[in-house]
């Protein structure tokens, strides 16, 4: 009997050790952003320990960190139902409420977790503090209070100082953030998380070179730590080094070759402006994760950029149809949806979404030009002028804005202001043909019956600015310019120049009837 009892005890101890190691491994998979592998690990753990609330909490964390708050909350709640005295799942429930702006309910769950832990579990305090730090509604003071308590309970726990560093980083206090990350590194020299966080400090400070070197250091400590490659890819994107960005994104995919990572990879390719490849990656990811709305976002943006407007609109519509209160809709979602609507001939609807984008990002003044372009297509020229003038009045207008103004004024028959806007195009881009062409068009309308021929110098300047390789795309306007000049010289009885310009018309348009008729019986 004694031997049997001893064997049972040894089995339970061994089983407990195996479980602890396996839970640690599962958590590490989540930290390494290997979410699908972590999912399998947590499933196995639940089979072994079906009533352990802590497993359900970390299973929920795996979904939360993969931006699936609905599934995360499902596992938090299941853990609380199965193991009501375990504090961790109440942290998870509180965290989802905190992220949803339900602060009173969240604090009630946080209080319950602290009460169940009797204030003696540092990890409980750290996890609650993280919710206060990372949520949209931050409470950094309370986070630091909880982390202060945690540091007294476990003064040698690196996770405490990483969280304290995160709190200071959210306050834009990079010095204190780095001090705490370095404390964490001193306690655990192999902690890639603390090194990664230091890189994020330099990243925020836009010291990209130092950030890159820091991320490389993290890779040396653990070459399989996928977030280091993701961070490197993202920082290379911001630095405009797209080749390096794609290389590190591919390395990230190689380490975590699962469905969710393929989706992230598609997003990185989009950021690197590799739009065709982004479409391919996102379509592949959709085969195993058809309900991932972020893939619809990546596809909508990328398909818009490659000119696949019908499918882009379908994916943009699907994104908005799937979006819930837990999904943060960004200005670009509205902006691309508007572009796709406009490209599909739905300008009145496009204007609505452009205005939503502008409400979220009023400093993005170019959206005013997009709205104005839609109004021009709808022949609502006065509305177009209103939106173009917003940038003009702020001294932020460029040649495209003035080109829009030229057209709006011209088609509303305000030729004086059309001419003035064309002057601004010439000032901002003197080598661009548009300014001279539209000055010619506006002055042609101002000069009734060609009484003063005031469009002549602008047509001549336009002709001079057209490069030989640009002749085909300027064919119609060149014909108009040459015909105008031929008429001018004919009016002034200058036969050689009249012949010269009608010949130029025929060089550009050999079938031009007016020029052919003249050349059949040229003047003497």
Secondary structure as the mmCIF struct_conf table of DSSP 4:
data_model
#
loop_
_struct_conf.conf_type_id
_struct_conf.id
_struct_conf.beg_label_comp_id
_struct_conf.beg_label_asym_id
_struct_conf.beg_label_seq_id
_struct_conf.end_label_comp_id
_struct_conf.end_label_asym_id
_struct_conf.end_label_seq_id
HELX_RH_AL_P HELX_RH_AL_P1 UNK A 2 UNK A 31
TURN_TY1_P TURN_TY1_P1 UNK A 32 UNK A 33
HELX_RH_AL_P HELX_RH_AL_P2 UNK A 35 UNK A 48
TURN_TY1_P TURN_TY1_P2 UNK A 50 UNK A 51
HELX_RH_AL_P HELX_RH_AL_P3 UNK A 53 UNK A 65
TURN_TY1_P TURN_TY1_P3 UNK A 66 UNK A 67
HELX_RH_AL_P HELX_RH_AL_P4 UNK A 69 UNK A 82
TURN_TY1_P TURN_TY1_P4 UNK A 84 UNK A 85
BEND BEND1 UNK A 87 UNK A 87
HELX_RH_AL_P HELX_RH_AL_P5 UNK A 88 UNK A 99
TURN_TY1_P TURN_TY1_P5 UNK A 100 UNK A 101
HELX_RH_AL_P HELX_RH_AL_P6 UNK A 103 UNK A 116
TURN_TY1_P TURN_TY1_P6 UNK A 117 UNK A 119
HELX_RH_AL_P HELX_RH_AL_P7 UNK A 122 UNK A 134
BEND BEND2 UNK A 135 UNK A 137
HELX_RH_AL_P HELX_RH_AL_P8 UNK A 140 UNK A 153
TURN_TY1_P TURN_TY1_P7 UNK A 155 UNK A 156
HELX_RH_AL_P HELX_RH_AL_P9 UNK A 158 UNK A 170
TURN_TY1_P TURN_TY1_P8 UNK A 171 UNK A 172
HELX_RH_AL_P HELX_RH_AL_P10 UNK A 174 UNK A 187
TURN_TY1_P TURN_TY1_P9 UNK A 189 UNK A 190
HELX_RH_AL_P HELX_RH_AL_P11 UNK A 192 UNK A 204
TURN_TY1_P TURN_TY1_P10 UNK A 205 UNK A 206
HELX_RH_AL_P HELX_RH_AL_P12 UNK A 208 UNK A 221
TURN_TY1_P TURN_TY1_P11 UNK A 223 UNK A 224
HELX_RH_AL_P HELX_RH_AL_P13 UNK A 226 UNK A 238
TURN_TY1_P TURN_TY1_P12 UNK A 239 UNK A 240
HELX_RH_AL_P HELX_RH_AL_P14 UNK A 242 UNK A 255
TURN_TY1_P TURN_TY1_P13 UNK A 256 UNK A 256
BEND BEND3 UNK A 258 UNK A 258
HELX_RH_AL_P HELX_RH_AL_P15 UNK A 259 UNK A 271
TURN_TY1_P TURN_TY1_P14 UNK A 272 UNK A 273
HELX_RH_AL_P HELX_RH_AL_P16 UNK A 275 UNK A 288
TURN_TY1_P TURN_TY1_P15 UNK A 290 UNK A 291
HELX_RH_AL_P HELX_RH_AL_P17 UNK A 293 UNK A 306
TURN_TY1_P TURN_TY1_P16 UNK A 307 UNK A 307
HELX_RH_AL_P HELX_RH_AL_P18 UNK A 309 UNK A 322
TURN_TY1_P TURN_TY1_P17 UNK A 325 UNK A 326
BEND BEND4 UNK A 327 UNK A 327
HELX_RH_AL_P HELX_RH_AL_P19 UNK A 331 UNK A 343
TURN_TY1_P TURN_TY1_P18 UNK A 344 UNK A 345
HELX_RH_AL_P HELX_RH_AL_P20 UNK A 347 UNK A 360
TURN_TY1_P TURN_TY1_P19 UNK A 362 UNK A 363
TURN_TY1_P TURN_TY1_P20 UNK A 365 UNK A 365
HELX_RH_AL_P HELX_RH_AL_P21 UNK A 366 UNK A 377
TURN_TY1_P TURN_TY1_P21 UNK A 378 UNK A 379
HELX_RH_AL_P HELX_RH_AL_P22 UNK A 381 UNK A 393
TURN_TY1_P TURN_TY1_P22 UNK A 394 UNK A 395
HELX_RH_AL_P HELX_RH_AL_P23 UNK A 399 UNK A 411
TURN_TY1_P TURN_TY1_P23 UNK A 412 UNK A 413
HELX_RH_AL_P HELX_RH_AL_P24 UNK A 415 UNK A 428
TURN_TY1_P TURN_TY1_P24 UNK A 430 UNK A 431
HELX_RH_AL_P HELX_RH_AL_P25 UNK A 433 UNK A 446
BEND BEND5 UNK A 447 UNK A 447
HELX_RH_3T_P HELX_RH_3T_P1 UNK A 448 UNK A 450
BEND BEND6 UNK A 451 UNK A 452
TURN_TY1_P TURN_TY1_P25 UNK A 454 UNK A 455
HELX_RH_AL_P HELX_RH_AL_P26 UNK A 456 UNK A 465
HELX_RH_3T_P HELX_RH_3T_P2 UNK A 468 UNK A 470
TURN_TY1_P TURN_TY1_P26 UNK A 471 UNK A 471
HELX_RH_3T_P HELX_RH_3T_P3 UNK A 472 UNK A 474
HELX_RH_AL_P HELX_RH_AL_P27 UNK A 475 UNK A 491
TURN_TY1_P TURN_TY1_P27 UNK A 492 UNK A 493
HELX_RH_AL_P HELX_RH_AL_P28 UNK A 495 UNK A 508
TURN_TY1_P TURN_TY1_P28 UNK A 510 UNK A 511
HELX_RH_AL_P HELX_RH_AL_P29 UNK A 513 UNK A 520
TURN_TY1_P TURN_TY1_P29 UNK A 521 UNK A 521
#
